[in-house]
Structures are given as C-alpha cells and as structure tokens.
Amino acid sequence: MATLYQTERTIINELIDSGVFSSTITSETKRGQKLAVYALQKPATQQRINVTFKTMFGEAPQNFQENLLFLSGAKSLTAVEIHVLLATCKAVINAPELQGVTADRVIACVSLVTTVNSEVTEIDERKVRKLITKLFVDRFKLFTVDRPVESEEETASEVEEYWDVVPDFTNFVECLVGWLRADRTKQDPTDIQRVNRHLLQHRYLDAKQSPELWVILAQNKIVIESQWRDIQRFYLECGDQYALLLDDFRKPSESRQFYAAIRVAQSLGSGLPIAKYHHRIKTVWQQLYPDATFNLSLVKKSIIDAALATEVNGYMVATPLAKRYVIPTKKEDQEWS
Amino acid sequence: MIITINISQEMRDLLLAMNLGHSTSHPLAGWYVLTMLYQDGTTSTEPMTANRLVQLYNQSFREPEIGETMMPPATMNSLLKLLTEQARLINVSNRKVRERWVSGKLRNKETTVYRISSRGIEYVKMMQRVIEAENTVVANTARIGEYCQLVVKLSQRLLDTSTTSLYNNFDRMLVTYDDVMKGMRKLDVDLHDLAMDLAFNHGSEAAQHLRQMLNETAIPAYQQMLQQAARIQALADNSEFAVAVARSRQGNGNIDTAQAIQDTSAMTTQRQQTQQYVRRQLQRLAGSFDPSTSGVQNSFDSIFLVFQTLLDAIQLLSREMEQYQRQSVDLGALTHQLDDLMSRYQRLKIPVALPQHLPMDRHQQDVLIEIEDQELTAEERTAKLDQLAETERQDLLTAGAMPPINRQIEDNVKMAVTEADNPPEAVDDAYVDETKAALSELVNLVMQDEHTLVVDHDLTFQTVSARDALVAMLPATYYATPTGFNVFGREVSTITRLNGSHAIQLSVVWEKFHVMLPFGFQAILV
C-alpha cells in the first residue's frame, strides 16, 4: 500500500474514533483538521483512503460531498436506538432553524426531544434525550451542548439547553441513508479482512474463542502488521494465545481500579461463578488497598474496558490479556521481572 | 407669465417631509418660491418683490384641490424671511423699483428684491437628484480610472495656472471621487440585498456574474484608488497647490463678473475662499485614505470601510456559492427516504460504535529515555525514534516471548511535616542604644558653644547616629526658615552656609564609605 500522508491519517483516525469525518471549516477549526479537509477534496486522497479501507476491512467509507461515514461494530444497535437515530435525523433536517445560510443552527433540546418522542412512542422523553446524547453528542459528535449565558438574576428562571448542530448534518444523513440502502450482501471479505475487522471491532483476538481467525492471523502476521503500520497508530501484539491491537494515542491507566482489575482477573483461575464475582473483587481490593474507598462498579468497568475478563456460560473467565501484567507487591520478590 | 410646474409624487412626499418654510397651511410654498426665483429670477421684466411672489404663487402654485387658501402677504414675508436668514437659499437686496400708482403716475420706490443664491440653486438641483438617485448613482468603476488620471495630472510639478483648466480638473476630480464613493456605497447596499436573495432563490448565475465583477473589476479598481493615496496626501500637504488652484480659477476662461470688471478686492476674497475650499476638500480626501483608527472613524467616506464592506460582500457571496453548490441535497427526497427506512426500522442493522482500544504500554521506556538523554538533532532523533518503533513492532509479533509488563504499585506515602523541617532562624544583629554616645560625640566635635554648631572641616565619627544627624541638617540650608529640622530634639533656629568652604567629608570609623557634603554650614540651635 502507498504511504499515507498525515492528513489522510488524520481522516482515518477520525473515522475510527467517531465514524464521521465532516468537511466543515469554521473559524475555530484547528489547522490539522483544515488541512485534512482541503486534502480530502483531492481525488488522489480519496482514492488512497478508499484503498486503505478496502484492503484492510473490505469496505470503503460512505462519501457524500466530502463527508465520510464509516460504520463498523461488533454488534448492531437496538431497534429502539435505530428508530431514535432515524427520527432525529428526519426532525433535524426539516427543522426551520437549519434552513438557509444565515440560520443559527441551534435547536432547543426540549422541542427536538418532543418531536422525536412523538415518532418514537415506545420510550419516554428522558430515554429519548439520553439516546440522542449517546448517539449524536458522544458517538458521532454532530451535536454540541450549548446554552445562552445566564443573566445574574436572583429569581428562578428556566435553564434552556440547546444543541449546536454541525453545518454538514444533511450530508451526514445522506451518507447514512446511502449506507442503509446499500446492498451489502454481496460483500465477501477475505480472510485477512475478516481478521482486521475482528481486531477493529473486538480489540483483541482470543485463540480459544476464534480458532479459525487465529490460524489465519498466525499465517499472515507480517502482512497484517504492515497494513496496520501504515496508519501509524496501532501496534499489533501477537502473543501465544492472543493478538491485540494497542493504541498509541492512549496513555496506560494508572488508577487503583486498574490494578485491582488486573489482580482480580489473574485470580479468576479457570472460571469463577458469577455469584461469587462481586465478593472476589471486594476481597482483592481490600488486600491491595485496605484504606481506600471501594467502588464496585468502577472496578467492574475497568475490567471490561481493559478486556481482562469475560463472561462465558455463567462463569467469569480471564482473557489471555490478563497474563500480560504482573503486579509485584512490596512483600513479594520480583522473581519474574 | 404663467408658470406651471408639475412635481412627482415622490418629490412631493420628500418636500412635505422637509417642510421648507414651516408653513402649515402652505406646506410646499417654500419650494415653489425657490422654483420661481430659480426659473425667472433675473430675466423677468418685473422684479421679484414679495408682492410679486405672492401674486405668482396665488396664481399658479396654489393647490385649491387640497384646500389651500390664498396666501396673504404676511405669510409670504415670514416665509421669505426664513428662507433668507435661516436657510440662506435666497439673497435679499434693496432696489429702486418703478411702480405705477393709482393716480396714474410712475414712481420709484425702494423695495426688497429677492434673488436665489448659489446655495438655493444647489438645493433645487440636489433635490431633483435625490429623487432620481436610483438612476444616477451608478456603481461605475470606470470613473475610478478617470479619477486616477486626474490625480496624476494634478500632481505634476509644474502647474499651469493661467487658464481655468487646473481648477476645472480639481473640481472634476472631486466630482469623480464623490461619484465613485457613492457608487461603492450603493454597491454595498445592493450586495446585501442580493446576498439575501441568494439564500432563498438560488440565482446562481447572477451570483456568478456579480462575483466575477467584484473580483475582476471592483477589487482592482480599489487597489488603483489606494495607490493614489500617497499623491492625495502630497497634494493636501502642499500649501502651494491650493494657491495655484485659486489662481487658476481666475485665469483665462473665467466668466465671473468680478474678474471682468477687475474688482480686485472681490477677486482677492474669492481667491482666499477658493484656497480654503481647496484645502478643505483635499483634507477630506486625504482623510478618507487615513489608515489609523481615528482616521477611519472620523472620515465620512473612509476608503478602508468601503473596502471592508466589499470584502465582506465577496466572502458572503463565496459562502453563498459554496452553500448553493452543496445545497444539491433535496430535502424532500431525503425525508422521503428516511420515512421509508423508518417504516422497516426493526429489520435494519446499524453497528454500534467502535470500542476504545487498549493503550500502548509496551514501549521500551529505557531506550526512549536513552534517546531523549542523548543530545541529538531533530532528524537524528526522529530517525532513532522510527528505528525504535520498528523494533518494537517486530518484537511485538512474537510477544509470547516477551516478559509481562511490570506494573509496580507504589504506596502513597503521606508527607508529615514536623518542626524539624523548619528553616533555621536567622540571627539578628544586637541592638545597641548609642544615642547618649552620639550626643556627646556631636557636642565634642562640632558644637562651639551651647547654641552654635559649625561644620567646616572633615570629620570622623564613632557613632552612626551622630553622622546621620549632621547629614540630616544639610537640607535645612536650602530653606529660608529651617523650622522642622532638629538635632537630637533641639530645633534649628537659623542655619547658614559657609561661603568659600570646600566639600566636607563625613565618615564613620568602621564604614567603607563616606558622605560628602557639598559645603560646610553653621547652625544656631534653640
């Protein structure tokens, strides 16, 4: 594959992070982003990006007027979420605040939520608002929360919240509709593409869970590694029983929850019944940090985030990734450092 | 002579709004008076007295359809007074008028006769132009070329003042400048309207043309104008230029009456006025090229403001164009498609978001630190880092052989601060009260008797306070009455300089410096 330029890598990273690359340039757009937008207008850039995606994943991102959409994930959104997504798109593109060039592009949260709720009747407004936030604010980053500056009055006044909509929203909807209507049954990803997809969507490949893919990976290690190398962000770690994509943009965690999570995972052995899981976490924590406050949900979240243990048939089993770490305490000798 | 003049509805509205003459029952009287005077002021056989004007008005200009009554002479008089004194659109002069009386005789009488002044002429003409402004204010950048040519012509070193051509050129330059500025303002307003239109009515062709015109004609024209700024400034600074123009006005080709009869005083006055006029106008022009903030704010027609509006218009248009091109999304069709998808949403699948990948924690920290510690140039450093990344990637492919990552838990030690952490206290100098010693030393050294104190030679002290007391007395010599100065509590009643004394050196035994008094003094203490 041809070497990628920095602008192309910016675009690819953005597609991996949020699934959307928008061509909006405002006065606040950062320089790197601006360069990427200009670069995307060149057909050569578009071609290189498409080739990269096609080679690695078998599917090029959806393109509408230099706005890109790349959708890939381990599983699908729930039906309700899809419904909310489509209903919001329809409401927003027809909203009067977004018509015309000099429009404000700010939509009041309450009115949008009400409109969507009238379409999606199976859930209540609070849930609708949560879903809109989850999808458009957090995932696709198309909305930004905003509100007018509050006056210093002492009297109680209603706080109005608004969502700032990206100027390219209609293009995003076009991409989405195009993607949904596209016929993907004829797609037949090659073996390497299947491995790459798995790595992208699941973060790691467990030899026991996916033996077929493991064989393919083992045979094509060099090729796969060279493909990921071009993006210059991911490192491919191939252990004996696992393969893992490491993200260079992230810093290793140093929180107590993380250390506790490692210990918990390493203590799971061949499998721990779910019923005993919480108790185990508590015990490990108290062993490690007798003085600190214990927050069960945070530790559980750390375990899931770091992919240290998964649930298999009612048992919590450690993933091979748990063996990557060793936590010597002061008392133990550093036998295997 | 019956005069009929029809004025358009627009003119009528404008004039009524301005109410020239402040006459409620005859609102348009002021205008009609001016018109009458303009049309046949000096050429009519009958002189324009107030009575004549009343007559004419009631004959031809009164509008009985809207209920206007006959104008009494008193009203006309007050109207004329207003126009003469306040508005100064009419000139008054006394003339001997020959009139026929009832008895049949023709007698002379002195009456006031009215003539329209040049301001009145300008006013009448201007009003017409205001109404017709839509047609006359033309965004015509060809005049800029003319203006630039004129400026160049006027900036020549040798100006010919024998004919009126210099003056005419100057006048023409002002007129073209004004026209260009008006044109630009009109362009600004038009552009805003057009921009609004574009948003709703995709008149892309019009936008194309306008944009082309802006980029190819208007902006270069502005650059031309800006280039003349230096010349205008030079003209404004050149005091001789105004004089030359004034002289030129009275050169050959001038048909002014004062010139014809060689009325030198009138000519001199006119020359002075012309000079001032030229200077004023040049200041105005130069002001509009002034780039400082105060200049831009104070100038009526700052070229920078106009340029700014043009630039904004261009940007707005460009954005409109891009937006229009992007606006090829047909919202109706899109909504339709969304509806269609929503009807079968349960069968659709949209992937969840990609998860966050694990952080890279297999960097070889020691090698990294080593590279950072070495003092390398930027390229060498990048090369080494690339090399490191390469090795890391290769090693990671056989991570089974790599040792596990060692994450050491570090205890959070609480830092307790004790008294032992306090810094050592510094030892202060011991305070010795040396007032008594200083006093006795002073007495011994400089007091001649109980009240007289003389400092006329170099002194060495043992105590600092004594030396300081003497130094503090020195400023007292600069005052006529040294009240407020005292030596160890004893007030100084008089103090005099010792004339002819050299600088006096006061030093304390153990100090490495001394104080120099510029002269000695003698003081009488209370």
Interface residues (C-beta under 8 A of the other chain):
Chain A: I16 D17 S18 G19 Q65 L71 S72 G73 A74 K75 S76 L77 A79 E81 I82 H83 L85 L86 A87 C89 K90 I93 N94 G100 V101 T102 E119 R139 T170 N171 V173 E174 V177 L180 R181 L200 Q201 H202 R203 Y204 K221 I222 E225 R229 F234 Y235 L236 E237 C238 G239 D240 Q241 L244 L245 L246 D247 D248 R250 K251 P252 S253 Y259 I262 L288 D305 A306 A307 L321 K323 R324 Y325 V326 I327 P328 T329 K330 Q334 W336 S337
Chain B: L198 A199 F200 R319 E320 Q323 R326 S328 V329 L331 L334 T335 Q337 L338 D339 L341 M342 Y345 Q346 L348 K349 I350 P351 V352 A353 L354 P355 Q356 H357 L358 P359 M360 D361 R362 E392 R393 L396 L397 T398 A399 G400 P403 P404 I405 N406 R407 Q408 I409 D411
